[in-house]
Amino acid sequence: MDSSEKCLVTIGGVEVGGSPVNPTVLIGCMFYRKHKIVEDHRRGLFDRKEAEKLILLQEEWSDKTGIPCMVDIFGETSDALIKYLDFVSSITDKPILLNGSTWRVRISAMNHACEVGLNSRVIYTS
């Protein structure tokens, strides 16, 4: 494939790329430092009710607009990112982007995703 060819990739049932006529993707970020739902960013403690509301609100707008969605989760530590991953994956079947403060944090969470069978719907971000 040369650089001018468009590549369509399916991640967790969401198509990304390909023709410019394909819809964009709605990506909401959660659990970043100073996010109002995060109570302790090092230990990964957060308001679960509010987090679920945000995920479901994004899915509602995705359904209303026809724009596919994904959830971007940010963790300061491996423990926090893994907790966020487990929670988000229990609420939604949408793809999840792993975003962390260091590559070690992201790799640890990616290894966990593979161990629990989430690797087909997780994207490692850098």
Backbone as CSV, one residue per row, in Angstrom:
resi,resn,N_x,N_y,N_z,CA_x,CA_y,CA_z,C_x,C_y,C_z
1,MET,0.848,-1.167,0.000,0.000,0.000,0.000,0.896,1.234,0.000
2,ASP,0.663,2.143,-0.951,1.452,3.373,-0.948,0.782,4.402,-0.041
3,SER,1.475,5.499,0.237,0.989,6.467,1.221,-0.298,7.169,0.804
4,SER,-0.667,7.111,-0.480,-1.894,7.775,-0.918,-3.135,6.902,-0.740
5,GLU,-2.949,5.604,-0.480,-4.092,4.714,-0.287,-4.686,4.915,1.101
6,LYS,-5.990,4.841,1.181,-6.694,4.999,2.451,-6.899,3.631,3.086
7,CYS,-6.644,3.544,4.366,-6.743,2.287,5.092,-7.929,2.360,6.059
8,LEU,-8.806,1.380,5.984,-9.944,1.288,6.888,-9.629,0.219,7.932
9,VAL,-9.730,0.596,9.204,-9.434,-0.314,10.301,-10.678,-0.413,11.182
10,THR,-11.005,-1.625,11.613,-12.130,-1.814,12.525,-11.587,-2.163,13.903
11,ILE,-11.965,-1.360,14.888,-11.518,-1.564,16.266,-12.757,-1.670,17.140
12,GLY,-12.952,-2.824,17.717,-14.115,-3.006,18.582,-15.429,-2.664,17.911
13,GLY,-15.532,-2.952,16.624,-16.762,-2.693,15.888,-16.890,-1.292,15.316
14,VAL,-15.910,-0.432,15.579,-15.934,0.940,15.058,-14.923,1.052,13.928
15,GLU,-15.401,1.520,12.766,-14.513,1.692,11.615,-13.838,3.055,11.692
16,VAL,-12.521,3.041,11.481,-11.717,4.253,11.533,-10.916,4.348,10.247
17,GLY,-10.868,5.536,9.681,-10.069,5.744,8.473,-10.868,5.464,7.220
18,GLY,-10.127,5.163,6.150,-10.778,4.886,4.880,-11.151,6.154,4.149
19,SER,-12.252,6.111,3.474,-12.725,7.219,2.650,-13.081,8.445,3.497
20,PRO,-12.808,9.639,2.967,-13.188,10.862,3.690,-14.698,11.006,3.905
21,VAL,-15.510,10.227,3.202,-16.960,10.302,3.418,-17.396,9.545,4.671
22,ASN,-16.517,8.722,5.234,-16.837,8.025,6.476,-16.936,9.047,7.609
23,PRO,-17.802,8.792,8.602,-17.943,9.768,9.689,-16.684,9.863,10.545
24,THR,-16.550,11.004,11.198,-15.481,11.156,12.173,-15.819,10.278,13.367
25,VAL,-14.963,10.251,14.362,-15.214,9.461,15.564,-15.233,10.401,16.765
26,LEU,-16.257,10.256,17.586,-16.398,11.039,18.805,-15.585,10.362,19.902
27,ILE,-14.627,11.086,20.490,-13.784,10.505,21.538,-13.817,11.413,22.761
28,GLY,-14.380,10.889,23.842,-14.407,11.630,25.099,-13.292,11.147,26.005
29,CYS,-12.597,12.083,26.655,-11.490,11.735,27.553,-11.968,11.786,29.001
30,MET,-11.531,10.796,29.772,-11.926,10.696,31.178,-10.717,10.434,32.062
31,PHE,-10.859,10.803,33.311,-9.908,10.484,34.377,-8.579,11.243,34.292
32,TYR,-8.521,12.300,33.491,-7.307,13.108,33.417,-7.140,13.871,34.735
33,ARG,-5.922,14.333,34.985,-5.645,15.063,36.224,-6.586,16.270,36.325
34,LYS,-7.160,16.434,37.485,-8.112,17.502,37.802,-9.492,17.308,37.172
35,HIS,-9.747,16.126,36.580,-11.107,15.835,36.128,-11.970,15.757,37.382
36,LYS,-13.115,16.424,37.362,-13.938,16.550,38.571,-14.422,15.221,39.137
37,ILE,-14.421,14.154,38.349,-14.890,12.860,38.867,-13.773,12.070,39.554
38,VAL,-12.519,12.511,39.399,-11.384,11.795,39.995,-11.155,12.290,41.420
39,GLU,-11.139,11.343,42.364,-10.930,11.672,43.775,-9.470,11.496,44.177
40,ASP,-8.799,10.508,43.616,-7.373,10.262,43.888,-6.746,9.721,42.610
41,HIS,-5.996,10.562,41.907,-5.453,10.174,40.600,-4.352,9.129,40.698
42,ARG,-3.697,8.992,41.833,-2.634,7.987,41.973,-3.227,6.594,42.218
43,ARG,-4.267,6.523,43.023,-4.875,5.231,43.351,-6.030,4.864,42.435
44,GLY,-6.446,5.801,41.594,-7.530,5.506,40.662,-8.901,5.487,41.304
45,LEU,-9.109,6.347,42.282,-10.411,6.440,42.936,-11.225,7.526,42.246
46,PHE,-12.497,7.236,41.993,-13.330,8.167,41.241,-14.800,7.941,41.552
47,ASP,-15.616,8.893,41.167,-17.064,8.817,41.346,-17.635,7.929,40.238
48,ARG,-17.932,6.702,40.584,-18.376,5.714,39.599,-19.706,6.096,38.943
49,LYS,-20.610,6.653,39.730,-21.911,7.052,39.188,-21.751,8.122,38.114
50,GLU,-20.952,9.130,38.413,-20.738,10.219,37.454,-19.989,9.726,36.222
51,ALA,-19.027,8.844,36.428,-18.276,8.293,35.292,-19.215,7.528,34.364
52,GLU,-20.089,6.724,34.945,-21.044,5.972,34.124,-21.968,6.919,33.364
53,LYS,-22.420,7.980,34.024,-23.284,8.965,33.356,-22.592,9.562,32.135
54,LEU,-21.313,9.900,32.279,-20.573,10.495,31.164,-20.452,9.523,29.992
55,ILE,-20.166,8.269,30.296,-20.038,7.258,29.240,-21.372,7.090,28.512
56,LEU,-22.449,6.977,29.275,-23.767,6.776,28.671,-24.238,8.010,27.905
57,LEU,-23.876,9.192,28.380,-24.224,10.424,27.664,-23.524,10.470,26.302
58,GLN,-22.254,10.097,26.287,-21.540,10.061,25.006,-22.185,9.052,24.056
59,GLU,-22.546,7.883,24.565,-23.194,6.876,23.720,-24.549,7.362,23.208
60,GLU,-25.270,8.091,24.043,-26.562,8.647,23.625,-26.364,9.600,22.443
61,TRP,-25.376,10.484,22.545,-25.120,11.427,21.450,-24.574,10.726,20.220
62,SER,-23.822,9.676,20.426,-23.336,8.880,19.301,-24.521,8.277,18.546
63,ASP,-25.477,7.737,19.294,-26.675,7.156,18.673,-27.513,8.219,17.962
64,LYS,-27.679,9.381,18.600,-28.490,10.455,18.015,-27.885,11.001,16.728
65,THR,-26.571,11.108,16.690,-25.906,11.751,15.548,-25.405,10.777,14.494
66,GLY,-25.302,9.498,14.865,-24.745,8.518,13.939,-23.225,8.559,13.869
67,ILE,-22.609,9.318,14.773,-21.143,9.389,14.826,-20.656,8.329,15.810
68,PRO,-19.824,7.382,15.357,-19.328,6.356,16.270,-18.477,6.983,17.383
69,CYS,-18.362,6.277,18.504,-17.600,6.846,19.621,-16.633,5.842,20.233
70,MET,-15.673,6.405,20.952,-14.682,5.658,21.720,-14.474,6.420,23.025
71,VAL,-13.870,5.762,24.007,-13.583,6.415,25.282,-12.072,6.434,25.485
72,ASP,-11.527,7.620,25.725,-10.103,7.802,26.001,-9.946,7.901,27.514
73,ILE,-9.180,6.977,28.100,-8.978,7.015,29.550,-7.526,7.349,29.846
74,PHE,-7.327,8.249,30.805,-5.982,8.682,31.175,-5.701,8.286,32.609
75,GLY,-4.554,7.633,32.829,-4.168,7.245,34.175,-2.785,7.753,34.534
76,GLU,-2.646,8.237,35.757,-1.346,8.705,36.251,-0.443,7.535,36.630
77,THR,-1.051,6.426,37.075,-0.291,5.244,37.492,-0.882,4.010,36.815
78,SER,-0.113,2.932,36.824,-0.600,1.670,36.252,-1.853,1.192,36.973
79,ASP,-1.809,1.238,38.304,-2.971,0.791,39.078,-4.217,1.589,38.718
80,ALA,-4.055,2.901,38.609,-5.201,3.753,38.277,-5.729,3.430,36.884
81,LEU,-4.833,3.341,35.903,-5.274,3.101,34.527,-5.964,1.745,34.393
82,ILE,-5.464,0.744,35.085,-6.091,-0.583,35.050,-7.485,-0.533,35.690
83,LYS,-7.623,0.192,36.806,-8.950,0.336,37.430,-9.923,1.019,36.474
84,TYR,-9.451,2.073,35.813,-10.307,2.787,34.867,-10.702,1.880,33.701
85,LEU,-9.733,1.121,33.195,-10.000,0.206,32.081,-11.054,-0.830,32.469
86,ASP,-10.888,-1.440,33.624,-11.854,-2.448,34.074,-13.251,-1.844,34.215
87,PHE,-13.314,-0.646,34.779,-14.611,0.005,34.959,-15.257,0.336,33.616
88,VAL,-14.532,1.041,32.767,-15.105,1.482,31.488,-15.536,0.284,30.649
89,SER,-14.722,-0.769,30.630,-15.071,-1.949,29.827,-16.295,-2.675,30.381
90,SER,-16.605,-2.461,31.653,-17.810,-3.083,32.224,-19.073,-2.275,31.899
91,ILE,-18.904,-1.024,31.493,-20.037,-0.143,31.206,-20.372,-0.118,29.718
92,THR,-19.342,-0.139,28.872,-19.552,0.017,27.434,-18.794,-1.042,26.648
93,ASP,-19.291,-1.311,25.444,-18.579,-2.227,24.551,-17.822,-1.457,23.468
94,LYS,-17.757,-0.129,23.614,-17.054,0.714,22.641,-15.542,0.563,22.818
95,PRO,-14.777,0.913,21.776,-13.315,0.874,21.902,-12.826,1.843,22.983
96,ILE,-11.682,1.493,23.568,-11.098,2.287,24.650,-9.663,2.634,24.282
97,LEU,-9.325,3.912,24.394,-7.958,4.363,24.155,-7.234,4.429,25.491
98,LEU,-6.075,3.767,25.580,-5.271,3.785,26.802,-4.288,4.934,26.723
99,ASN,-4.423,5.856,27.634,-3.585,7.036,27.661,-3.027,7.146,29.069
100,GLY,-1.732,7.301,29.206,-1.144,7.363,30.533,0.018,8.324,30.597
101,SER,0.454,8.581,31.819,1.503,9.565,32.047,2.860,9.124,31.506
102,THR,3.096,7.813,31.424,4.365,7.298,30.892,4.092,6.051,30.055
103,TRP,5.092,5.651,29.297,4.939,4.432,28.498,4.796,3.226,29.408
104,ARG,5.438,3.245,30.573,5.335,2.107,31.496,3.894,1.926,31.991
105,VAL,3.246,3.035,32.279,1.845,2.994,32.724,0.977,2.399,31.619
106,ARG,1.178,2.859,30.390,0.366,2.376,29.262,0.643,0.904,28.962
107,ILE,1.914,0.498,28.984,2.268,-0.908,28.706,1.654,-1.827,29.755
108,SER,1.729,-1.435,31.011,1.148,-2.248,32.079,-0.355,-2.444,31.861
109,ALA,-1.037,-1.365,31.514,-2.484,-1.459,31.265,-2.772,-2.271,30.007
110,MET,-1.934,-2.137,28.989,-2.129,-2.913,27.755,-1.938,-4.401,28.034
111,ASN,-0.933,-4.740,28.841,-0.741,-6.142,29.228,-1.978,-6.669,29.950
112,HIS,-2.528,-5.866,30.837,-3.749,-6.262,31.549,-4.903,-6.463,30.561
113,ALA,-5.023,-5.543,29.611,-6.089,-5.660,28.602,-5.982,-6.988,27.860
114,CYS,-4.764,-7.381,27.508,-4.555,-8.661,26.812,-4.911,-9.835,27.714
115,GLU,-4.530,-9.748,28.983,-4.801,-10.833,29.932,-6.300,-11.061,30.136
116,VAL,-7.087,-9.993,30.102,-8.528,-10.128,30.358,-9.355,-10.161,29.077
117,GLY,-8.681,-10.211,27.926,-9.381,-10.380,26.656,-9.950,-9.112,26.035
118,LEU,-9.394,-7.964,26.387,-9.889,-6.700,25.833,-9.039,-6.161,24.688
119,ASN,-7.989,-6.874,24.323,-7.033,-6.336,23.347,-7.653,-5.989,21.997
120,SER,-8.755,-6.616,21.609,-9.351,-6.319,20.300,-10.107,-4.992,20.286
121,ARG,-10.331,-4.412,21.453,-11.036,-3.131,21.490,-10.285,-2.038,22.238
122,VAL,-8.985,-2.258,22.444,-8.159,-1.271,23.129,-7.107,-0.730,22.172
123,ILE,-6.903,0.583,22.226,-5.897,1.253,21.404,-4.844,1.835,22.338
124,TYR,-3.587,1.513,22.086,-2.468,2.078,22.847,-2.162,3.447,22.259
125,THR,-2.246,4.483,23.065,-1.919,5.827,22.582,-0.580,6.255,23.157
126,SER,0.057,7.173,22.475,1.360,7.639,22.975,1.490,9.136,22.849
